[in-house]
């Protein structure tokens, strides 16, 4: 099977996304995957620019090339302008439509994998099977990503486009139950997971050799869905503990400013690092954090780092967000304010047996359900079988299209 994935980010960035994992494991299963990634963009986004040795050697069967963009657009993308992420990605998608169409014909692609709203036109311009993966609440992301567009009807337009893509794609996957419950058509629930074989090689020895004492930390994108105010206030309260924050993103400048204001000396920022290095840092932590905001984007997410923490047998402290609460109610510790968050961290550090039990319970969940080899097999099965548009699927598509028409009328 040949799969084409237009990626509106950089494949060799510091961000190891669910698509890196799924497509890499499909290659391990013998399929051919072609990734067309976006040109570099002037965005404070961890996924927008390459990093040296970001994702190691490419697996056999995976080919990386670049989406087409005329010279004038490339100049615009390299110009740092606030709140232009959605616009830039939209222009990438539109300007590369003909390239993707020709690529599909030339390489005889079997499946076109789509994951973002600007890719909607491709559903009607290709003759191969189409698949739409809904990994996040794309509609709710409109407001924080581009508040002006959201207030000008962008949220309604985004909902129209998302419903249209859900209705028209031959097959659909969703990453969380929160998202699945909103969709009225057959979908495959495909959560995130971890690669146990890879993570079993992660080592925290180098970090621990620094002698920094008890360490709690976070690994991921420094973005608006992470409550860094909570983390920094907890760090201010627990000054004998080192807080290790691994990653980068648009909130980095704000975090540095707050650290200076609060006079924090027990918070360490690594910046963007290759995936293996990030996992080595995580392996050196005593407690791992998922400090998400209470927002629609957070509630609908299935955080990839949760499963990587669990695979490393780390106790996890998380805020109470929808999908994480469903997945980890029996092995994740939940806290939503500074006092409870600090007390929960201290409890794990004081009781190694409790920390070990939580870590082992998380590891068992990953081994049984949330590991990429198993998830890739489920995805492979869906893509190979395709979707026979039976009566239930036809009805589901009709319902989604009627909902889209209803939303469209609200604009007039």
GUKE-357058 format. One record per atom (N, C-alpha, C): y, z, x. Coordinates in steps of 0.2 Angstrom, whole numbers, padded with zeros to 4 digits, always signed. Each point is the difference from the previous one (the first is absolute). Layout:
GUKE-357058
YZX ...
***
This chain:
GUKE-357058
-0006+0000+0004 +0006+0000-0004 +0006+0000+0004 +0005-0004-0001 +0006+0000+0003 +0006+0003-0004 +0004+0004+0003 +0005+0004-0004 +0006-0001+0004 +0006-0001-0004 +0006-0001+0003 +0005+0006-0003 +0003+0003+0005 +0004+0006-0002 +0007-0001+0003 +0005-0002-0004 +0007+0000+0002 +0003+0007+0000 +0002+0002+0006 +0002+0007+0001 +0007+0001+0001 +0004+0003-0004 +0007+0000+0000 +0002+0006+0005 -0004+0001+0005 +0002+0005+0006 -0003-0003+0006 +0000+0004+0005 -0003-0002+0007 -0007+0003+0001 -0005-0004+0001 -0007+0002+0001 +0000+0005+0006 +0003-0001+0005 +0000+0004+0006 +0005+0005+0000 +0002+0002-0005 +0005+0006-0001 -0004+0006+0001 +0004+0006+0000 -0003+0007+0001 -0004+0002-0006 +0001-0004-0005 -0003+0002-0007 -0007-0003-0001 -0005+0004+0000 -0007-0002-0002 -0001+0000-0007 +0001-0005-0004 +0000+0000-0007 -0007+0000-0003 -0001+0000-0006 -0006-0001-0004 -0003-0007+0002 +0005-0005+0001 -0002-0007+0001 -0003-0001+0006 +0003+0004+0005 -0003-0001+0007 -0008+0003-0001 -0001+0005-0003 -0006+0003-0001 -0005-0005-0004 +0002-0001-0006 -0004-0005-0004 -0002-0006+0003 +0005-0004+0003 -0001-0006+0002 -0004+0000+0007 +0001+0005+0004 -0004+0001+0006 -0007+0001-0002 -0002+0004-0005 -0007+0001-0002 -0003-0006-0003 +0004-0004-0004 -0002-0006-0002 -0003-0005+0005 +0004+0000+0006 -0002-0004+0006 -0006+0003+0002 -0001+0006+0001 -0006+0003+0002 -0006-0002-0004 +0001-0002-0007 -0005-0002-0004 -0001-0007+0000 +0003-0004+0005 -0001-0007+0001 +0005-0005-0003 +0005+0003-0003 +0005-0005-0004 +0006-0002+0005 +0003-0005-0002 +0006-0002+0004 +0006+0002-0003 +0005+0003+0003 +0006+0002-0003 +0006-0003+0004 +0005-0003-0003 +0006-0003+0003 +0006+0005-0003 +0003+0003+0005 +0006+0003-0002 +0006-0003+0003 +0005-0002-0005 +0006-0003+0001 +0006+0006+0000 +0002+0003+0005 +0005+0005+0000 +0007-0002+0000 +0004+0004-0002 +0007-0001-0001 +0003+0000+0007 +0006-0004+0001 +0004+0000+0006 +0003+0007+0001 +0001+0002+0007 +0003+0006+0001 +0007+0001-0004 +0001+0006-0003 +0006+0001-0004 +0004+0006+0003 +0006+0000-0001 +0005+0006+0002 +0000+0005-0005 -0006+0003-0001 -0001+0006-0005 -0002+0006+0004 +0002+0006-0002 -0002+0006+0002 -0006+0002-0003 -0005-0004+0000 -0007+0000-0003 -0005+0000+0005 -0005+0005-0001 -0005+0000+0005 -0005-0006+0000 +0000-0004-0005 -0004-0006-0001 +0004-0006+0002 +0006+0000+0001 +0004-0006+0001 +0000-0003+0007 -0002+0004+0005 +0000-0003+0007 -0006+0002+0004 -0001-0004+0005 -0006+0001+0004 +0000+0006+0004 -0005+0002+0002 -0001+0006+0005 -0005-0002+0005 +0001+0001+0006 -0005-0001+0005 -0007+0003-0001 -0005-0004+0000 -0007+0003-0001 -0001+0004-0007 +0004-0003-0005 +0000+0003-0007 -0007+0001-0003 -0004-0005+0000 -0006+0000-0003 -0006-0003+0004 +0001+0000+0006 -0006-0001+0005 -0002-0008-0001 -0006-0001+0002 -0003-0007+0000 -0001-0002-0007 +0001-0006-0002 -0002-0003-0006 -0007-0001-0001 -0003+0002-0006 -0007-0001-0001 -0002-0008+0000 -0006-0001+0001 -0002-0007+0000 +0001-0002-0008 +0003-0006-0001 +0001-0003-0007 +0007+0001-0002 +0004+0004+0003 +0007+0001-0002 +0005-0004+0004 +0004-0004-0003 +0005-0004+0003 +0007+0002-0002 +0004+0001+0004 +0007+0002-0001 +0005-0005+0001 +0004-0002-0004 +0006-0005+0001 +0006+0002-0004 +0005-0004+0000 +0006+0002-0003 +0002-0004-0006 +0003+0003-0005 +0003-0003-0006 +0006-0004+0002 +0001-0006-0003 +0005-0005+0002 +0007+0003-0002 +0005-0001+0003 +0007+0002-0002 +0005-0005+0004 +0005-0003-0004 +0005-0004+0004 +0004+0004+0004 +0003-0003+0005 +0004+0003+0005 +0006+0005-0003 +0003-0002-0005 +0005+0003-0003 -0002+0007-0003 -0006+0000-0003 -0003+0006-0003 -0002+0005+0006 -0003-0003+0005 -0002+0004+0005 +0006+0004+0003 +0006-0003+0000 +0006+0003+0003 +0002+0006-0005 -0001-0001-0006 +0002+0005-0005 -0005+0006+0000 -0006-0002+0001 -0005+0006+0001 +0001+0004+0006 +0003-0003+0005 +0001+0004+0006 +0006+0004+0000 +0004-0001-0005 +0007+0003-0001 -0001+0007-0004 +0001+0005+0003 -0001+0007-0003 +0006+0001-0006 -0003-0001-0006 +0004+0002-0006 -0003+0005-0004 +0003+0005-0002 -0003+0005-0005 -0002-0003-0006 -0005+0003-0003 -0003-0001-0006 -0002-0008-0001 -0002-0003+0005 -0002-0007-0001 -0008-0001+0001 -0004+0005+0000 -0007-0001+0001 -0003-0004-0006 +0001+0001-0006 -0003-0004-0005 +0003-0007+0000 +0006-0001+0001 +0003-0007+0001 -0003-0004+0005 -0001+0003+0006 -0003-0003+0006 -0007-0002-0001 -0004+0005-0003 -0007-0001-0002 -0001-0006-0005 +0005+0000-0005 +0000-0005-0005 +0001-0007+0003 +0005+0000+0004 +0001-0007+0004 -0006-0002+0004 -0003+0005+0003 -0006-0002+0004 -0005-0003-0004 -0001+0003-0006 -0005-0003-0004 +0001-0007-0003 +0007-0001-0002 +0002-0006-0003 +0000-0006+0005 +0002+0002+0006 +0001-0005+0005 -0007-0003+0003 -0005+0004-0002 -0007-0002+0003 -0005-0002-0005 +0003-0002-0006 -0005-0002-0005 -0003-0006+0002 +0003-0005+0002 -0003-0007+0001 -0005+0001+0006 +0002+0004+0005 -0004+0001+0006 -0007+0003-0002 +0000+0005-0005 -0006+0003-0002 -0004-0005-0004 +0003-0004-0004 -0003-0005-0004 -0004-0005+0004 +0003-0002+0006 -0003-0005+0004 -0005+0004+0004 +0001+0006+0002 -0005+0004+0004 -0007+0000-0004 +0001+0002-0007 -0006+0001-0004 -0004-0007-0001 +0004-0005+0000 -0004-0007-0001 -0003-0001+0007 +0003+0001+0006 -0002-0002+0006 -0006+0004+0002 +0000+0006-0001 -0005+0005+0002 -0006+0001-0005 +0001-0003-0006 -0004+0001-0005 -0001+0007-0002 +0005+0004-0001 +0000+0007-0002 -0003+0001-0006 -0004+0006+0000 -0004+0002-0007 +0004+0004-0004 +0004+0005+0004 +0003+0005-0004 +0007+0001+0003 +0005+0001-0004 +0007+0001+0002 +0001+0008-0002 +0002+0004+0005 +0001+0007-0002 +0007+0001+0000 +0002+0003-0006 +0008+0001-0001 +0000+0008-0001 +0006+0003+0002 +0001+0007-0001 +0007+0002-0002 +0005-0005+0000 +0007+0002-0001 +0003-0005-0005 +0005+0003-0004 +0003-0004-0005 +0003-0007+0002 +0004+0000+0006 +0002-0007+0001 -0005-0005+0001 -0006+0001+0000 -0005-0005+0001 -0003-0003-0007 +0003+0002-0005 -0002-0002-0007 +0000-0007-0001 +0005-0004+0003 -0001-0008-0001 -0006-0003+0003 -0003+0003+0005 -0006-0002+0003 -0006-0001-0005 +0000+0005-0005 -0005+0000-0005 -0001-0007-0004 +0005-0004+0000 +0000-0006-0004 +0001-0006+0005 +0000+0001+0006 +0001-0006+0005 -0007-0001+0004 -0005+0004-0001 -0006-0001+0004 -0006-0001-0004 -0005-0004+0003 -0006-0001-0004 -0006+0004+0001 +0001+0004+0005 -0006+0005+0002 +0001+0006-0004 -0005+0004+0000 +0000+0007-0004 +0005+0004+0003 +0003+0004-0005 +0006+0004+0002 -0002+0008-0001 +0002+0004+0004 -0002+0007-0001 +0007+0004+0001 +0001+0005-0004 +0006+0004+0000 -0002+0007+0001 +0002+0003+0006 -0001+0007+0001 +0006+0004-0001 +0000+0005-0005 +0005+0004-0001 -0001+0007+0003 +0003+0001+0006 -0001+0006+0004 +0005+0005-0001 +0006-0001-0003 +0005+0004-0001 +0004-0001-0007 +0004+0004-0002 +0004-0001-0006 +0006-0004+0002 -0001-0007+0000 +0005-0004+0002 +0006+0000-0004 -0001+0001-0007 +0006+0000-0004 +0005+0006+0002 -0003+0006+0000 +0003+0006+0002 +0004+0000+0007 -0003-0004+0004 +0003-0001+0007 +0007-0003+0000 +0001-0004-0006 +0007-0004+0000 +0006+0005+0001 +0000+0005-0004 +0006+0005+0000 +0002+0002+0007 -0005+0003+0004 +0002+0003+0007 +0001-0006+0005 -0004-0006-0001 +0001-0005+0004 +0007-0004-0001 +0002-0001-0006 +0006-0004-0001 +0003+0003-0007 +0004+0005+0001 +0003+0003-0006 +0004-0004-0004 +0004-0005+0003 +0004-0004-0004 -0004-0005-0004 -0005-0003+0003 -0004-0005-0004 -0004+0004-0005 -0002+0006+0001 -0004+0004-0005 +0005+0001-0006 +0006+0002+0001 +0005+0001-0006 +0002-0006-0003 -0001-0006+0003 +0002-0006-0003 -0006-0004-0003 -0005+0004-0002 -0006-0003-0004 -0005-0001+0005 +0000+0002+0006 -0005-0002+0005 -0007+0004-0002 +0000+0006-0003 -0006+0003-0002 -0003-0003-0005 +0003-0003-0005 -0003-0004-0006 -0003-0006+0003 +0004-0004+0004 -0003-0006+0003 -0006+0001+0004 +0000+0006+0004 -0006+0002+0004 -0006+0001-0004 +0001+0003-0006 -0005+0002-0004 -0003-0007-0003 +0004-0004-0002 -0002-0007-0002 -0004-0003+0005 +0002-0001+0006 -0003-0003+0005 -0007+0003+0001 +0000+0007+0001 -0006+0003+0001 -0006-0001-0006 +0003+0000-0006 -0005-0001-0005 -0002-0007+0000 +0004-0005+0002 -0002-0007+0000 -0005-0001+0006 +0000+0004+0005 -0004-0001+0006 -0007+0003-0002 +0000+0006-0004 -0006+0003-0002 -0004-0004-0005 +0004-0004-0004 -0003-0004-0005 -0003-0006+0003 +0003-0003+0005 -0001-0007+0002 -0005+0000+0006 -0001+0005+0004 -0004+0000+0006 -0008+0000-0003 -0004-0003+0004 -0007-0001-0002 -0003+0007+0000 +0001+0004+0005 -0002+0007+0001 +0005+0004+0002 +0000+0007-0002 +0005+0005+0002 -0004+0006+0003 +0003+0003+0005 -0002+0007+0002 +0006+0004+0000 -0001+0007-0001 +0005+0005+0000 -0002+0006+0004 +0005+0003+0003 -0002+0005+0005 +0000+0007-0003 +0002+0001-0006 +0000+0007-0002 -0001+0000-0008 -0003+0005-0002 -0001+0001-0007 +0006+0000-0004 +0005+0003+0002 +0007+0000-0003 +0002-0007-0002 -0001-0005+0005 +0002-0007-0001 -0005-0003-0005 -0006+0001+0001 -0005-0003-0004 +0001+0002-0008 +0002+0006-0001 +0001+0002-0007 +0005-0004-0004 +0004-0003+0004 +0006-0004-0003 -0002-0008-0001 -0006-0002+0002 -0001-0007+0000 -0006-0001-0006 +0002-0005-0004 -0005-0002-0005 -0004-0006+0001 -0004+0000+0005 -0004-0005+0002 -0005+0002+0005 -0006-0003+0001 -0005+0002+0004 +0003+0000+0008 -0001+0006+0003 +0002+0000+0007 -0005+0004+0004 +0000-0001+0006 -0004+0004+0005 +0004+0006+0003 -0002+0006-0001 +0003+0006+0003 -0002+0000+0007 +0005-0002+0005 -0002+0000+0007 +0005+0004+0004 -0002+0007+0001 +0005+0004+0003 +0000-0001+0008 +0004+0004+0003 +0001-0001+0007 -0006+0005+0003 -0001-0001+0007 -0005+0004+0003 +0001+0001+0007 -0005+0001+0004 +0000+0001+0007 -0006-0003+0004 +0001-0002+0006 -0005-0003+0004 -0003+0005+0004 -0006+0003-0002 -0003+0006+0003 -0002-0001+0007 -0002-0006+0002 -0003-0002+0006 +0006+0000+0005 +0006-0003-0002 +0006+0000+0004 +0003+0007+0001 +0000+0003-0005 +0004+0007+0001 -0004+0005+0003 -0007-0001+0001 -0004+0005+0003 +0002-0001+0008 +0003-0005+0002 +0002-0001+0007 +0007+0003+0001 +0004+0002-0005 +0006+0003+0001 +0000+0007+0003 +0004+0002+0005 +0000+0006+0004 +0007+0003+0000 +0000+0007-0001 +0006+0003+0000 +0001+0004+0007 -0004-0001+0004 +0000+0003+0007 +0006+0000+0003 +0003-0007+0001 +0006-0001+0003 +0006+0004-0003 +0000+0001-0006 +0006+0003-0004 -0001+0008+0002 -0006+0002-0001 -0002+0007+0001 +0001+0003+0007 +0000-0005+0005 +0001+0002+0007 +0007+0001+0001 +0004-0001-0004 +0008+0001+0001 +0001+0007-0002 -0005+0004-0003 +0001+0007-0001 +0006+0001-0005 +0001-0003-0005 +0005+0001-0005 -0002+0005-0006 -0006+0003+0001 -0002+0005-0005 -0002-0003-0007 +0000+0004-0005 -0002-0003-0007 +0004-0006-0002 -0003-0005-0002 +0003-0006-0002 -0001-0003-0007 +0005-0001-0004 -0001-0003-0006 +0004-0007+0000 -0002-0005-0004 +0003-0006+0001 -0001-0005-0006 +0004-0005+0001 +0000-0006-0005 -0001-0006+0004 -0004-0005-0002 +0000-0007+0003 +0001-0005-0006 +0005-0004+0001 +0001-0006-0005 +0007-0003+0001 +0002-0003-0006 +0006-0003+0000 +0006+0005-0002 +0005+0000+0003 +0006+0005-0001 +0004-0004-0005 -0002+0001-0007 +0003-0004-0005 +0002+0005-0006 +0003-0003-0005 +0003+0005-0005 -0005+0003-0004 -0006-0002+0000 -0005+0004-0004 -0003+0006+0003 +0002+0001+0006 -0002+0006+0004 +0006+0005+0000 -0002+0007-0002 +0005+0005+0000 +0001+0003+0006 +0004-0003+0005 +0001+0003+0006 +0005+0006+0000 +0004+0001-0005 +0004+0006-0001 -0005+0006-0001 -0005-0001-0003 -0005+0006-0001 -0003+0001+0007 -0002-0005+0003 -0003+0001+0007 +0004+0004+0005 +0006-0002+0000 +0005+0003+0005 +0002+0007-0002 +0000+0001-0007 +0002+0007-0002 -0006+0005+0002 -0006-0003-0001 -0006+0004+0002 +0000+0001+0007 +0001-0005+0004 +0001+0001+0008 +0005+0005+0002 +0005+0000-0004 +0005+0005+0002 -0002+0007-0002 -0004+0001-0005 -0003+0007-0001 -0006+0001+0004 -0004-0005+0003 -0006+0002+0004 +0002-0002+0007 +0004+0003+0003 +0003-0002+0007 -0005+0000+0006 -0005+0004-0001 -0005+0001+0005 -0005-0006+0000 +0000-0004-0005 -0005-0005-0001 +0004-0007+0002 -0004-0004+0003 +0003-0007+0002 -0002-0005-0006 +0005-0003-0002 +0000-0005-0005 +0000-0007+0003 -0005-0004+0000 -0001-0006+0003 +0000-0006-0005 +0006-0004+0000 +0001-0005-0005 -0001-0007+0004 -0005-0004-0002 -0002-0006+0003 +0001-0006-0004 +0005-0004+0002 +0001-0006-0004 +0008-0002+0001 +0002-0004-0005 +0007-0003+0001 +0001-0002-0007 +0007-0002-0001 +0002-0003-0007 +0007+0001-0001 +0002-0001-0006 +0007+0000-0002 +0003+0007+0000 -0004+0005-0001 +0002+0007+0000 +0001+0003+0007 -0002-0003+0005 +0000+0003+0007 +0007+0002+0002 +0005-0004-0002 +0007+0002+0002 +0002+0007-0004 -0002+0000-0006 +0002+0006-0004 -0004+0006+0003 -0006-0001+0002 -0004+0006+0002 +0003+0003+0007 +0002-0005+0004 +0003+0002+0006 +0007+0004-0001 +0003-0002-0005 +0006+0003-0002 -0001+0007-0002 -0005+0001-0005 -0002+0006-0003 -0003+0005+0005 -0003-0002+0005 -0003+0004+0006 +0006+0003+0004 +0005-0004+0001 +0006+0002+0004 +0004+0006-0004 +0000-0002-0007 +0004+0005-0004 -0004+0007-0001 -0006-0001+0000 -0004+0006-0001 -0002+0004+0007 +0001-0004+0005 -0001+0003+0007 -0007+0001+0001 -0004-0005-0002 -0008+0000+0000 -0002-0002+0007 -0004+0004+0004 -0002-0002+0006 -0008+0000+0000 -0003+0002-0006 -0007-0001-0001 -0003-0006-0003 +0005-0005-0001 -0002-0006-0003 +0000-0006+0005 -0006-0003+0001 +0000-0006+0005 -0001-0006-0004 +0004-0005+0002 -0001-0007-0003 -0002-0005+0005 -0006-0003-0001 -0003-0005+0004 +0003-0007+0000 +0003-0001-0006 +0002-0007-0001 -0006-0005-0002 +0001-0006+0000 -0006-0004-0002 -0005-0001+0006 -0006+0001-0001 -0005+0000+0005 -0006-0004-0003 -0004-0003+0005 -0006-0004-0002 -0005+0005-0004 -0004-0004-0005 -0004+0004-0004 -0005+0005+0003 -0003-0002+0006 -0005+0004+0003 +0004+0007+0003 +0006-0001+0002 +0004+0005+0003 +0002+0005-0006 +0002-0003-0006 +0002+0004-0005 -0006+0004-0003 -0006-0003+0001 -0006+0004-0002 -0002+0006+0005 +0002-0002+0006 -0002+0005+0005 +0005+0006-0001 +0006-0001-0002 +0005+0005-0002 -0003+0004-0006 -0002-0003-0005 -0003+0003-0006 -0006+0004+0002 -0004-0002+0005 -0006+0004+0002 +0002+0006+0003 +0006+0001+0003 +0002+0006+0003 +0004+0005-0004 +0001-0002-0007 +0003+0004-0004 -0005+0005-0003 +0003+0006-0002 -0004+0005-0003 +0000+0000-0008 +0006-0003-0002 +0000-0001-0007 +0004-0006-0001 -0002-0004-0005 +0004-0007-0001 +0003+0001-0007 +0006-0004+0000 +0004+0001-0006 +0001-0007-0004 +0000+0001-0007 +0002-0006-0004 +0006+0003-0004 +0006+0000+0002 +0006+0003-0003 +0004-0006-0004 -0004-0002-0006 +0003-0006-0003 +0005+0003-0006 +0005-0004-0001 +0005+0001-0006 -0003+0000-0006 +0003+0004-0005 -0002-0001-0007 +0003-0006-0003 -0003-0006+0000 +0002-0006-0002 -0005-0004-0003 +0002-0005-0004 -0005-0005-0002 -0004-0004+0005 +0004-0001+0006 -0003-0004+0005 -0006+0005+0003 +0002+0006+0001 -0005+0005+0003 -0006+0001-0004 +0001+0001-0006 -0005+0002-0005 -0005-0006-0001 +0002-0006+0001 -0004-0006+0000 -0004-0002+0006 +0002+0003+0005 -0003-0002+0007 -0006+0003+0002 -0004-0003+0004 -0006+0003+0002 +0000+0000+0008 +0003+0005+0003 +0002+0000+0007 -0005-0001+0005 +0000-0005+0004 -0005-0002+0004 -0001+0006+0005 +0005+0003+0002 +0000+0005+0005 -0004+0006-0002 +0000+0001-0007 -0004+0006-0002 -0008-0001+0002 -0002-0006+0000 -0007-0001+0002 -0001+0000+0007 +0005-0002+0004 -0001+0001+0007 +0000+0007+0002 +0005+0004-0003 +0000+0007+0002 -0007+0003-0002 -0003-0002-0006 -0006+0003-0002 -0006-0002+0005 +0000-0006+0002 -0005-0003+0004 +0000+0004+0007 +0006+0003+0002 +0001+0003+0006 -0002+0008-0001 -0002+0001-0006 -0002+0007-0002 +0006+0005+0000 +0006-0002-0002 +0006+0004+0000 +0001+0003-0007 +0002+0006+0000 +0003+0003-0006 +0006-0003-0002 +0001-0002-0007 +0006-0003-0002 +0004+0004-0005 +0007+0000+0001 +0004+0003-0004 +0005-0006-0003 +0000+0000-0007 +0003-0006-0003 +0004+0003-0006 +0006-0004-0002 +0003+0002-0006 -0004-0003-0006 +0001+0003-0006 -0004-0002-0005 +0002-0007-0003 -0003-0005+0002 +0001-0007-0002 -0006-0002-0004 +0001-0005-0005 -0005-0002-0004 -0007-0002+0003 +0000-0005+0004 -0007-0003+0002 -0003+0005+0005 +0004+0003+0005 -0002+0005+0005 -0004+0006-0004 +0004+0002-0005 -0003+0006-0004 -0007-0002-0003 -0001-0006-0002 -0006-0002-0003 -0006+0000+0005 +0002-0003+0006 -0005-0001+0005 -0002+0006+0004 +0005+0005+0001 -0001+0005+0004 +0001+0007-0003 -0001+0001-0006 +0001+0006-0003 -0005+0006+0002 -0005-0002+0003 -0005+0005+0002 +0000+0001+0008 +0004-0004+0004 +0000+0001+0007 +0007+0000+0003 +0005-0002-0004 +0007-0001+0003 +0004+0006-0003 +0004+0003+0004 +0004+0006-0002 +0007-0003-0002 +0002+0002-0006 +0007-0003-0003 +0005+0005+0000 +0006-0002+0002 +0006+0005+0000 +0006-0005-0001 +0005+0003-0004 +0006-0005-0002 +0007+0003+0002 +0000+0006+0003 +0006+0003+0002 +0000+0003+0007 +0005+0001+0003 +0000+0002+0007 -0004+0006+0001 +0001+0005-0004 -0004+0007+0001 -0008-0002-0001 -0002-0003-0005 -0007-0001-0001 -0003-0005+0006 +0004-0005+0002 -0002-0004+0005 -0001+0003+0006 +0005+0005+0002 -0001+0003+0006 -0006+0005+0000 +0000+0004-0006 -0006+0005+0000 -0007-0004+0000 +0000-0006-0003 -0007-0003+0001 -0001-0003+0007 +0005-0002+0003 -0002-0002+0007 -0002+0006+0004 +0004+0006+0000 -0002+0006+0003 -0007+0002-0002 -0002+0000-0006 -0006+0002-0002 -0006-0004+0004 +0001-0007+0000 -0005-0004+0004 +0000+0002+0007 +0006+0001+0003 +0000+0002+0007 -0003+0007+0002 +0000+0004-0005 -0002+0007+0001 -0008+0001-0002 -0002-0005-0004 -0007+0000-0002 -0004-0006+0002 -0003+0000+0006 -0003-0006+0003 -0006-0002-0004 -0003+0005-0003 -0006-0002-0005 +0002-0004-0006 +0005+0002-0003 +0003-0004-0006 +0002-0007+0002 +0004+0000+0006 +0002-0007+0003 -0006-0004+0001 -0005+0003+0003 -0006-0004+0001 -0004-0002-0006 +0000+0004-0005 -0003-0002-0006 +0003-0006-0004 +0007+0001+0000 +0004-0005-0003 -0001-0007+0004 +0000+0000+0006 -0001-0006+0004 -0007-0003-0001 -0005+0004+0000 -0007-0003-0001 +0000-0003-0007 +0003+0004-0005 +0000-0003-0007 +0003-0007-0001 +0006-0001+0004 +0003-0006+0000 -0004-0005+0003 -0003+0002+0006 -0004-0005+0004 -0006-0003-0005 -0003+0005-0003 -0006-0002-0005 +0003-0005-0005 +0006+0001-0003 +0002-0005-0005 +0001-0007+0003 +0003+0000+0006 +0001-0007+0003 -0007-0003+0002 -0005+0004+0002 -0006-0003+0002 -0004-0003-0007 +0001+0004-0005 -0003-0002-0007 +0004-0006-0003 +0006+0000+0000 +0004-0004-0005 +0006-0004+0004 +0003+0003+0004 +0006-0003+0002 +0000-0002+0008 -0005-0005+0001 +0000-0003+0007 +0000-0007-0001 +0004-0003+0005 +0001-0008-0001 -0006-0004+0000 -0005+0001+0004 -0006-0004-0001 -0003-0001-0007 +0000+0006-0003 -0002+0000-0007 +0005-0004-0005 +0006+0002+0001 +0005-0003-0004 +0001-0008+0001 -0001-0002+0006 +0000-0007+0002 -0006-0004-0004 -0006+0004+0000 -0006-0003-0004 +0002-0001-0007 +0003+0005-0003 +0003-0001-0007 +0004-0006-0001 +0005+0000+0004 +0005-0006+0000 -0003-0006+0001 -0005-0001+0005 -0003-0006+0001 -0004-0002-0006 -0003+0004-0003 -0004-0001-0006 +0004-0003-0006 +0006+0003-0001 +0005-0002-0005 +0002-0007+0002 +0002-0002+0006 +0003-0006+0002 -0006-0006+0000 -0006+0002+0001 -0005-0005+0000 -0002-0002-0007 +0000+0005-0004 -0002-0001-0007 +0006-0004-0004 +0006+0002+0002 +0006-0003-0003 +0000+0003-0007 +0004-0003-0005 +0001+0003-0006 -0001-0006-0005 -0006+0001-0004 -0001-0005-0006 +0005+0002-0005 +0004-0004-0003 +0005+0002-0005 -0003+0000-0007 -0004+0006-0001 -0003+0001-0006 +0005+0002-0005 -0002+0002-0006 +0004+0001-0006 +0004+0007+0002 -0003+0005+0003 +0004+0006+0002 +0006-0001+0005 -0001-0005+0005 +0005-0001+0004 +0005-0004-0003 -0002-0005-0004 +0005-0004-0004 +0005+0004-0004 -0003+0005-0004 +0004+0005-0004 +0004+0004+0004 -0002+0002+0006 +0004+0005+0004 +0006-0004+0003 -0001-0007+0002 +0005-0004+0002 +0005-0001-0005 -0002-0001-0006 +0004-0001-0006 +0005+0006-0001 -0003+0006+0000 +0003+0006-0001 +0006+0001+0005 -0002-0001+0007 +0005+0000+0005 +0006-0004-0001 -0002-0007-0002 +0005-0005+0000 +0005+0002-0006 -0003+0003-0006 +0004+0002-0005 +0005+0006+0002 -0003+0004+0004 +0004+0006+0002 +0006-0003+0005 -0002-0005+0004 +0006-0003+0004 +0005-0003-0004 -0002-0004-0006 +0005-0003-0004 +0004+0005-0003 -0003+0006-0002 +0004+0005-0003 +0005+0003+0005 -0002+0001+0006 +0005+0002+0005 +0006-0005+0001 -0002-0006+0000 +0005-0005+0001 +0005+0000-0005 -0002+0001-0006 +0005+0000-0006 +0005+0006+0001 -0002+0005+0003 +0005+0006+0002 +0006-0003+0004 -0001-0005+0004 +0005-0002+0005 +0005-0004-0004 -0001-0002-0006 +0005-0004-0004 +0002+0004-0006 
***
